Amino acid sequence: PRPVSELAEVLPVARELLRALDPARPVRLLGVRVAGMEGQPIVPLEADQLDLGV
């Protein structure tokens, strides 16, 4: 494993985890947290919420 902070790398993992969960009811809002990014610059996102496109 290696540290990542790029949305292009985090988003596919979040989608995969949601699909693996296979919730019985639709998911309206999902929070994804990335932690342990010591020494990495914080880059704010332009949007408050992102569409997973699931």
Secondary structure in CASP SS format (residue, H / E / C, confidence):
PFRMAT SS
TARGET T0000
AUTHOR 0000-0000-0000
METHOD secondary structure of the structure
MODEL  1
P C 1.00
R C 1.00
P C 1.00
V C 1.00
S C 1.00
E C 1.00
L H 1.00
A H 1.00
E H 1.00
V H 1.00
L H 1.00
P H 1.00
V H 1.00
A H 1.00
R H 1.00
E H 1.00
L H 1.00
L H 1.00
R H 1.00
A H 1.00
L H 1.00
D C 1.00
P C 1.00
A C 1.00
R C 1.00
P C 1.00
V C 1.00
R C 1.00
L C 1.00
L C 1.00
G C 1.00
V C 1.00
R C 1.00
V C 1.00
A C 1.00
G C 1.00
M C 1.00
E C 1.00
G C 1.00
Q C 1.00
P C 1.00
I C 1.00
V C 1.00
P C 1.00
L C 1.00
E C 1.00
A C 1.00
D C 1.00
Q C 1.00
L C 1.00
D C 1.00
L C 1.00
G C 1.00
V C 1.00
END
